[in-house]
Amino acid sequence: MGDLLIRNVRVMQPGDGVVGNSLRVAGGKIEAIGCNDDEPSGDAKVIDGGGRLLTPGLIDIHTHGLQKFLYEAGPDPLKDCSRLLGQYGTTTVLPTLYTVMNRPSLAKLKSLADAMASVKDVCFPGFHLEGPFLALPGAGAETIPGDVGLLKELLDATSGRVTAMSISPDTPNILPVIECLRREGVAPFITHTQATVEQTTAAIDAGAQHATHFYNVFPPPKVPEPGVHPAGAIEAILADPRCFVDFICDGVHVHPIVIRAAVAAKGWQGVILITDSNIGAGIPSGRYDTPWGFSVKVAAGDATRIDAPGHKNHGLLAGSALTMDVGMSNLLHWLDLPAEQVWAMGTVNPARLLGLENKGNLCCGADADFVLWDEEDGQLQASRTWVGGRCVFQR
Ligand SMILES: [Zn+2]
């Protein structure tokens, strides 16, 4: 990879703030962060950043698709998505699968995993499997009891390319699944649940350390009698310092006050931005066909909605249309925190959760995944994006 010197930028280290005005890359890694009078070494390419903000690339740990493509639809859509992510400032993604975790789909899982290995424009550490051992349905996810045998077949089919799996603490026989995931180095995420405090704590004790699209498909427990407020999975997770949480930060799936409450409980290090994006994310407003047998409507500032006039589900949520650049812009507006702490929620926090030591930071030795941002009227827009020191997007 050609060496690179970017000057005249504000280098943002998440959690710390602006730590320099220039950044030097060699061999796909960050070699140095310094000041503007740095001289290029040898034939290094020099870029003037025009005073813009330079941050680590954004990391999305829960996303099903983008524009007109679903990751799980096949190797070609998976690769199509990978080429589109740079324009949103996203450099690392866990493609999230939800309808292919069954024995008839093992060959398809293998073809997806093989395709993943050839992707260059974004980093795919591994898949996020949303199911099948979930307690509550939602968005097509499967709901079957915990089955370590099936889990091992799924992990084998992907040649070990699984980074996270979403489970529910109230799924029968789930604890052996969580223990197996931990042994295999896969992060168990809690979701789609109406678990009790005891079930949730047992799942965390077994090794679940994160809750995904927190509050969405986490229905509250039944009120046992007037005057009594029951507690369940949400309270158990908020109260447990071992557990991180993530949110779909589109202003539709949760009210911003919910995110502020989680920051108050967990600190800025314990909260993560996700998109949970699907077909419809990142494209202009309009009506689009899907592989699901109905059309969807996309409108600015809203989630994707079912467009089937006359059908009972017309107008209901069909998924998230969020992209990481918009999610980060929203968080910077909503949270009364220093910007460097908000940036951590889309960069170093997910990297730390997944043990991706070289991601999410702008420091010596880190992977050269970063984004030069335009900021207009408080909206972030990627100007240029690099993955492993290679420019994958330029506006
Ligand atoms: Zn999802």
Residues whose N, C-alpha, C, O or C-beta is under 5 A from the ligand:
A	BS01	ZN	E130 D276
